[in-house]
Amino acid sequence: MELQAVLMAAGGGSRMMDLTYNTPKPMLPVGNKPLMWYPLNLLERVGFEEVIVITTKEVQKMMSTDPKIKLEVKMKLDVVCIQEDADMGTADALRHIQQKIKTDILVVSCDLITDAALHEVVDLFRAHNATLAMLMSPAHEFTETVPGQKGKMTAEQRDFVGVDESGTRLLFMANEADLEEGLSLRKSIMRKHPRIHIKTGLVDAHLYCLKKSVVDFLTENKFISSIRGELVPYLVRKQFSKSTNSPKTKEDVEDQNQKKKDGDTNPELRILFRDEPLLQLAHERSCWNDHRGDMSEAYHGGKLRCYVHIMDQGLCYRVNTLAAYIEANRLAPKLFEESAVHPSAVISEICLIGSDSIVGASCQVADKSSIKRSTIGNSTTVKEKVKVTNSIIMHGVTIEEGSNILGSVICSNAVIGQGADLKYCLVGNGQHIEPKAERTNEIIVGNDQFMEI
Amino acid sequence: MADSEVTDGLDRKDEIARVKNEGKELTKEEKQRLRKEKKQQKKIKEKKDDKVTSERQKEKTPVTSSPASQPAKQPPTQKEAPAPADKPTKSKAELKAERRLRQEAERASKQSKKGEGGQQGTTSKPKAPPNELQSAVKRLPEHIQVDNPEVLKKLAKKLERQQIPLRSDYGYKVSLFSHLHQYSRKAPLTQQLSIPSAVIHPAIVRLGLQYSQGIVAGSNARSVALLHAFKEVIRDYTTPPNEELSRDLVNKLKPYISFLNQCRPLSASMGNAIKYIKKEISNIPSQWKEEEAKSKLQTRIDGYIEVKITLAAKAISKYAIEKISNGDVILVYGCSSLVNHILCEAFEKDRQFRVIVVDSRPRLEGREAVRRLVQKGIRCTYVLISSVSYILPEVSKVFLGAHALLANGYVMSRVGTSQIALVAKAFNVPVLVCCETYKFCERVQTDSFVSNELDDPDDLIVTRNGKTHLECWQELPLLGLLNLVYDVTPPDFVDLVITDLGMIPCTSVPVVLRVKSVDQ
């Protein structure tokens, strides 16, 4: 077996608490499918037959009852549950399942919606015998108005990504938060790669191909808890560190043994290739070099290599903020050729449903209602003379007559009273909006969501 | 040809009669009969000649039935030429030959009725030799018949059976080379494979990718990488129940080889390595346990690499260093791992020489050669192939690497090598080709057109000063980009071939091949 897929679905959705306080993030409906269905579908299309899913018990329960996942996902899902309150990072989760991992792994996050060609990432991983290969995409501006937003959005901390001339070798990765005094590059990197392209407008798709030795390294080194935050920058830095590159002489090995006895070293990442002398011979005899202009051999003799594939076209969204969620809902249906209106929905004849709207199963839409550019969830009831525009209605919602909903997000099981007028609002789970209410740009959630001070 | 059969009978009877009446005098009637028979035979001979020529025009087949049927005459024969002098003793042998020929003819006629229906007009006897001749004609290999849709269909079926995706050709092919495959590097074969590859071993997928992207390039490197990948395959192999390792493993390797062929056409050295492995696997005795067999195979593979590549390189450099004298100016072309090895060894043995590296687009492999030589401290000059006639007056020797040595003494190497050999010959500069014996192959080729490799045509596109002139080459209907990889150099231009068996002239290659096949 070449690669094992690992789906990280235990995240809490900390940046969109209003949506996720009742529904866990992996099960949020996007285009009437649960969010984790998208990466699972991606893996299935590419040809995976088994996926290890790391999630919480709650999500596992919801997964087993969800029709989409049960019926449409044909892969074998090996669900590993972790405690919700354990506050495990993604790297901690990998450490938790270390026993199950027998080969190199492909780690995907549950909030990734993309139509990227995965073979590009995996080809980089295979061809260059890389330690890490990841996927990135140019960020798109979010154009939709986000409900409940007061004032301009603060710019998120940017990521600085440095690649070489070919655009595939990852040389530098840091977040703006860590670069308080400016961006500094080590001379050793500049000497090996005199031309570096530094890009800021990239979104990390959180899709990583990692070698098995990295997982073994994680089990020994318990300080790393997040893949994105700590492991990836560590690996990128380690590419140019002296200890992984220079061949270990006898004295070095003895020194290391000494240090181990003293017990104060960090465990080193050991990159071992099977049958190394033959591989070395093959590369020596090959007339290929990945760079030119200096006297070093291919890869500068480095064994640890990190590669990135930057998509230049196609969709790639990480649904971890409300704005991303709304954008994803708008665009996700375009990924798949599915009929907009579910066959089991009961639609009256005098209503108007726009071509870019989606109506879920068992819906009831009454007369003279109009639904434009919206997503209606399963088992939702829309009564007469309702206007729904640019909105996302989740499952089990009841919208009484005469309501007007514009640019809003209505969570599951909410009830919108008669004649209510909601503009750019977010209505939490199970909320009731009284009739004839007029709300603009508000987040309406229950009292139990407020923190106790 | 009923006449001839009748005359055959008559002749035979005559011969028998003559044998019986050897001692007696010929009577008048017998003399007359003899004269008549001679006349008849002459007529038949004329008819036969006509038929022979007409048949030759039709089928170019020899008429071997004539000598057997008319031993009295001396008709031109092509295959069997029984001495016409031994007429009397030939009767029984001739009878047997007759019978044999008739049986063969009948068999051939049955075959020909099944196969070629167009040759119904001719008789059965001349059909026996044509089929023998046709079976001696070799079938053209598939990879140089790309413009034949039937061959493509067969290839597609074979790949489907082995569950390997078919790689489609890319772009307009120049008409002279339209019989070869032309792939694009941007459309790798892995696009159509499932990502955790189940059908093909991951080491082989990795190898195929490295081949198609050019990360492993060069005859020696490709063979070593191939053997390394096969070692991994053998390590991960388990014999299924009720199967024998010696047979099943060979069958497992076949789809891998097709896959690698699709990624990049196999080189001659890889072909020889694969033959060796297959032979070793089939020679494993069935009573050996799996672990033992696998470890034995791995040792054999290691031994093959050690002997044929590493030690051969040592032997070749030992011979070659004898040919390098102090003050030499050596010209090399491209990046040949063996030539680089020789030059580095010669430099370590304190020979004083300098090197001129000739390079050519689009591969520009010479840059890598210059890097390796300069790293050792050798003085190098770098030129492009367009200036080779300018720089040759300075050169004292030319060292060339080879991709393969063909059975008729031709050297197959990177495109441009024959050009350099030609110009060197014109300047009377000695050309030495360095090649290990495992790259010798049984193929015969006299031109670079029939069997070659077409690389990605987009490699020829270059951006200078921000302008890419050939960007939209596909839209121009009459423009074709040709990126050849190999060419053949005739043995007249090569003065010496340095192999691990010694220094041999180019024409001794078939001798080496014969000796090798006798050894095996």
Interface residues (C-beta under 8 A of the other chain):
Chain A: M1 E2 L3 Q4 A5 V46 G47 F48 E49 L106 A117 L118 H119 V122 D123 R126 A127 H128 N129 R274 D275 L278 L279 L281 A282 H283 E284 R285 S286 C287 W288 N289 R292 M295
Chain B: P188 T190 Q191 L193 S194 I195 P196 S197 A198 P202 V205 R206 L209 Q210 Q213 G214 I215 V216 A217 G218 N220 A221 R222 V224 A225 L227 H228 K231 E232 D302 I305 I309 T310 G334 C335 S337 E365 R367 E368 A369 R371 V374 Q375
